[in-house]
Amino acid sequence: MSITVIPTRSEHTITFKVDKSLLPYGKSIPFSEPETSALHPMGQALMAIPGVNSAWIMADEIMVTKDTDIRWATVKPKVMETIRKVQSAS
């Protein structure tokens, strides 16, 4: 699976573009509360990563926001591993 990391204007948010559609075009699901993560397996897995504050799944992109006191060097590898793991299981 190919994952492209796209920086955003916020230093705490990164977009991860994948080579497979996660949702139909035009649909999106935001995850900012633990109870909303049950709406999609990717959201559930990402919200379980320590340091992930929120995630937003849109078609073939996942926008992830980390806690401000955590470094991307700590969170990004776990996010990428989780995306690969969840995608290979589906």
C-alpha positions in Angstrom: 0.0 0.0 0.0 1.2 3.4 -0.9 0.9 6.3 1.6 1.8 9.8 0.7 2.3 12.3 3.6 1.0 15.7 2.9 1.7 18.6 5.3 -1.0 21.0 6.2 -1.0 24.6 7.4 -1.2 23.3 11.0 2.0 21.9 12.5 -0.2 19.4 14.4 -2.1 18.0 11.4 -0.9 15.8 8.6 -2.9 14.3 5.7 -2.1 10.7 4.7 -3.2 10.0 1.2 -3.7 6.3 0.4 -4.0 4.5 -2.9 -7.3 2.9 -2.1 -10.7 4.5 -1.5 -11.8 4.4 2.1 -15.2 6.1 1.6 -17.3 7.0 -1.5 -16.2 10.3 -3.1 -17.9 13.2 -1.4 -18.4 11.4 1.9 -16.4 12.0 5.1 -16.4 10.9 8.7 -14.8 13.0 11.4 -13.5 11.3 14.6 -12.8 13.5 17.6 -14.6 11.6 20.3 -13.9 7.9 21.3 -17.6 7.0 20.8 -17.6 8.2 17.2 -14.6 6.0 16.3 -16.9 2.9 16.2 -18.3 4.3 12.9 -15.4 3.1 10.8 -12.6 0.5 11.6 -9.9 3.0 10.5 -11.2 5.7 12.8 -11.4 3.2 15.7 -7.8 2.1 15.1 -6.4 5.6 14.7 -8.1 7.0 17.8 -6.6 4.2 19.8 -3.1 5.5 19.1 -1.7 7.5 22.0 -1.2 11.1 21.0 -3.8 11.1 18.2 -6.3 13.9 19.0 -8.7 13.5 16.0 -8.9 11.9 12.5 -11.0 12.8 9.5 -11.5 10.2 6.7 -12.3 11.5 3.3 -12.4 9.3 0.2 -8.7 8.3 -0.1 -7.3 10.7 2.5 -7.0 10.6 6.3 -6.3 13.9 8.1 -4.8 13.2 11.5 -4.3 15.8 14.3 -1.9 15.0 17.1 -1.8 16.3 20.7 0.2 19.5 20.8 2.7 18.1 23.4 3.5 15.0 21.2 6.1 15.1 18.4 5.2 13.7 14.9 8.3 11.6 15.1 6.5 9.6 17.8 3.1 9.5 16.3 3.6 9.4 12.5 5.2 5.9 12.3 2.3 4.4 14.4 -0.3 6.1 12.2 1.3 4.8 9.0 1.6 1.3 10.5 -2.1 1.4 11.6 -3.3 2.6 8.2 -1.4 -0.3 6.5 -2.7 -2.9 9.0 -6.4 -1.8 8.8 -6.3 -1.6 5.0 -4.7 -5.0 4.6 -7.4 -6.5 6.9 -10.3 -5.0 4.8 
